[in-house]
Amino acid sequence: MIVRSMSYDGINIDDPEKDYKTIINNTMAFLCERQMNSGGNPLKVSIDTIWKQELGVFQDRSDILSNLERFQNESDFIEISGDNISLTQSGINHCRERQ
Protein backbone atom coordinates (compact mmCIF):
# COMPACT_ATOMS: atom_id res chain seq x y z
CA MET A 1 0.00 0.00 0.00
CA ILE A 2 2.80 2.42 0.86
CA VAL A 3 5.09 3.35 -2.00
CA ARG A 4 8.79 3.76 -1.30
CA SER A 5 9.62 7.03 0.35
CA MET A 6 10.33 9.84 -2.05
CA SER A 7 10.50 13.57 -1.59
CA TYR A 8 9.20 16.06 -4.09
CA ASP A 9 10.44 19.61 -4.43
CA GLY A 10 6.99 21.16 -4.69
CA ILE A 11 3.32 20.59 -4.40
CA ASN A 12 1.40 19.59 -7.45
CA ILE A 13 -1.78 21.60 -7.80
CA ASP A 14 -2.88 19.52 -10.79
CA ASP A 15 -2.39 16.21 -9.00
CA PRO A 16 -3.57 16.23 -5.38
CA GLU A 17 -3.21 12.43 -5.30
CA LYS A 18 0.54 12.83 -5.86
CA ASP A 19 0.66 15.28 -2.95
CA TYR A 20 -1.24 12.78 -0.80
CA LYS A 21 1.30 10.07 -1.59
CA THR A 22 4.18 12.43 -0.87
CA ILE A 23 2.76 13.41 2.50
CA ILE A 24 2.03 9.82 3.49
CA ASN A 25 5.31 8.36 2.21
CA ASN A 26 7.44 11.01 3.90
CA THR A 27 5.45 10.81 7.13
CA MET A 28 5.61 7.02 7.28
CA ALA A 29 9.34 7.00 6.51
CA PHE A 30 9.91 9.53 9.30
CA LEU A 31 7.75 7.62 11.80
CA CYS A 32 9.28 4.26 10.88
CA GLU A 33 12.80 5.57 11.34
CA ARG A 34 11.94 7.12 14.67
CA GLN A 35 10.12 3.98 15.83
CA MET A 36 13.00 1.70 14.90
CA ASN A 37 15.39 3.95 16.85
CA SER A 38 13.12 4.16 19.91
CA GLY A 39 14.02 0.75 21.28
CA GLY A 40 10.45 -0.43 20.87
CA ASN A 41 8.99 2.23 23.13
CA PRO A 42 5.70 3.84 22.07
CA LEU A 43 6.32 6.95 20.07
CA LYS A 44 4.31 10.14 19.62
CA VAL A 45 5.59 12.88 17.35
CA SER A 46 4.30 16.39 16.87
CA ILE A 47 2.74 16.90 13.45
CA ASP A 48 4.58 20.23 13.33
CA THR A 49 7.90 18.39 13.73
CA ILE A 50 7.13 16.22 10.72
CA TRP A 51 5.92 19.26 8.79
CA LYS A 52 9.14 21.18 9.47
CA GLN A 53 11.53 18.27 8.90
CA GLU A 54 9.86 16.33 6.09
CA LEU A 55 7.06 18.35 4.54
CA GLY A 56 8.30 21.93 4.57
CA VAL A 57 7.48 22.37 0.90
CA PHE A 58 3.78 22.33 1.81
CA GLN A 59 2.77 25.81 2.90
CA ASP A 60 -0.54 24.95 4.52
CA ARG A 61 -0.56 22.80 7.66
CA SER A 62 -4.27 22.12 7.17
CA ASP A 63 -3.51 20.39 3.84
CA ILE A 64 -1.05 18.11 5.60
CA LEU A 65 -3.46 17.40 8.43
CA SER A 66 -6.39 16.63 6.11
CA ASN A 67 -4.23 14.16 4.15
CA LEU A 68 -3.00 12.51 7.34
CA GLU A 69 -6.58 12.24 8.61
CA ARG A 70 -7.59 10.66 5.30
CA PHE A 71 -4.77 8.13 5.65
CA GLN A 72 -5.78 7.42 9.24
CA ASN A 73 -9.32 6.66 8.05
CA GLU A 74 -8.18 4.53 5.08
CA SER A 75 -5.52 2.52 6.90
CA ASP A 76 -4.77 1.22 10.34
CA PHE A 77 -1.18 2.51 10.42
CA ILE A 78 -1.38 5.86 12.23
CA GLU A 79 -3.32 7.50 15.00
CA ILE A 80 -3.71 11.25 15.29
CA SER A 81 -4.38 12.62 18.74
CA GLY A 82 -4.49 16.39 19.03
CA ASP A 83 -1.28 17.74 17.51
CA ASN A 84 0.52 14.40 17.75
CA ILE A 85 0.76 11.39 15.49
CA SER A 86 1.82 7.87 16.34
CA LEU A 87 2.02 4.49 14.71
CA THR A 88 -0.53 1.84 15.57
CA GLN A 89 0.59 -1.75 16.02
CA SER A 90 -0.25 -2.33 12.36
CA GLY A 91 1.92 0.65 11.47
CA ILE A 92 4.80 -0.69 13.56
CA ASN A 93 4.43 -4.07 11.85
CA HIS A 94 4.48 -2.34 8.46
CA CYS A 95 7.73 -0.59 9.41
CA ARG A 96 9.31 -3.90 10.41
CA GLU A 97 8.32 -5.42 7.08
CA ARG A 98 9.96 -2.52 5.21
CA GLN A 99 13.36 -3.12 6.82
C-alpha positions as CSV (number, residue, x, y, z in Angstrom):
1,M,0.0,0.0,0.0
2,I,2.8,2.4,0.9
3,V,5.1,3.3,-2.0
4,R,8.8,3.8,-1.3
5,S,9.6,7.0,0.4
6,M,10.3,9.8,-2.0
7,S,10.5,13.6,-1.6
8,Y,9.2,16.1,-4.1
9,D,10.4,19.6,-4.4
10,G,7.0,21.2,-4.7
11,I,3.3,20.6,-4.4
12,N,1.4,19.6,-7.5
13,I,-1.8,21.6,-7.8
14,D,-2.9,19.5,-10.8
15,D,-2.4,16.2,-9.0
16,P,-3.6,16.2,-5.4
17,E,-3.2,12.4,-5.3
18,K,0.5,12.8,-5.9
19,D,0.7,15.3,-3.0
20,Y,-1.2,12.8,-0.8
21,K,1.3,10.1,-1.6
22,T,4.2,12.4,-0.9
23,I,2.8,13.4,2.5
24,I,2.0,9.8,3.5
25,N,5.3,8.4,2.2
26,N,7.4,11.0,3.9
27,T,5.5,10.8,7.1
28,M,5.6,7.0,7.3
29,A,9.3,7.0,6.5
30,F,9.9,9.5,9.3
31,L,7.7,7.6,11.8
32,C,9.3,4.3,10.9
33,E,12.8,5.6,11.3
34,R,11.9,7.1,14.7
35,Q,10.1,4.0,15.8
36,M,13.0,1.7,14.9
37,N,15.4,4.0,16.9
38,S,13.1,4.2,19.9
39,G,14.0,0.7,21.3
40,G,10.4,-0.4,20.9
41,N,9.0,2.2,23.1
42,P,5.7,3.8,22.1
43,L,6.3,7.0,20.1
44,K,4.3,10.1,19.6
45,V,5.6,12.9,17.4
46,S,4.3,16.4,16.9
47,I,2.7,16.9,13.4
48,D,4.6,20.2,13.3
49,T,7.9,18.4,13.7
50,I,7.1,16.2,10.7
51,W,5.9,19.3,8.8
52,K,9.1,21.2,9.5
53,Q,11.5,18.3,8.9
54,E,9.9,16.3,6.1
55,L,7.1,18.4,4.5
56,G,8.3,21.9,4.6
57,V,7.5,22.4,0.9
58,F,3.8,22.3,1.8
59,Q,2.8,25.8,2.9
60,D,-0.5,25.0,4.5
61,R,-0.6,22.8,7.7
62,S,-4.3,22.1,7.2
63,D,-3.5,20.4,3.8
64,I,-1.1,18.1,5.6
65,L,-3.5,17.4,8.4
66,S,-6.4,16.6,6.1
67,N,-4.2,14.2,4.1
68,L,-3.0,12.5,7.3
69,E,-6.6,12.2,8.6
70,R,-7.6,10.7,5.3
71,F,-4.8,8.1,5.6
72,Q,-5.8,7.4,9.2
73,N,-9.3,6.7,8.0
74,E,-8.2,4.5,5.1
75,S,-5.5,2.5,6.9
76,D,-4.8,1.2,10.3
77,F,-1.2,2.5,10.4
78,I,-1.4,5.9,12.2
79,E,-3.3,7.5,15.0
80,I,-3.7,11.3,15.3
81,S,-4.4,12.6,18.7
82,G,-4.5,16.4,19.0
83,D,-1.3,17.7,17.5
84,N,0.5,14.4,17.7
85,I,0.8,11.4,15.5
86,S,1.8,7.9,16.3
87,L,2.0,4.5,14.7
88,T,-0.5,1.8,15.6
89,Q,0.6,-1.8,16.0
90,S,-0.2,-2.3,12.4
91,G,1.9,0.6,11.5
92,I,4.8,-0.7,13.6
93,N,4.4,-4.1,11.9
94,H,4.5,-2.3,8.5
95,C,7.7,-0.6,9.4
96,R,9.3,-3.9,10.4
97,E,8.3,-5.4,7.1
98,R,10.0,-2.5,5.2
99,Q,13.4,-3.1,6.8
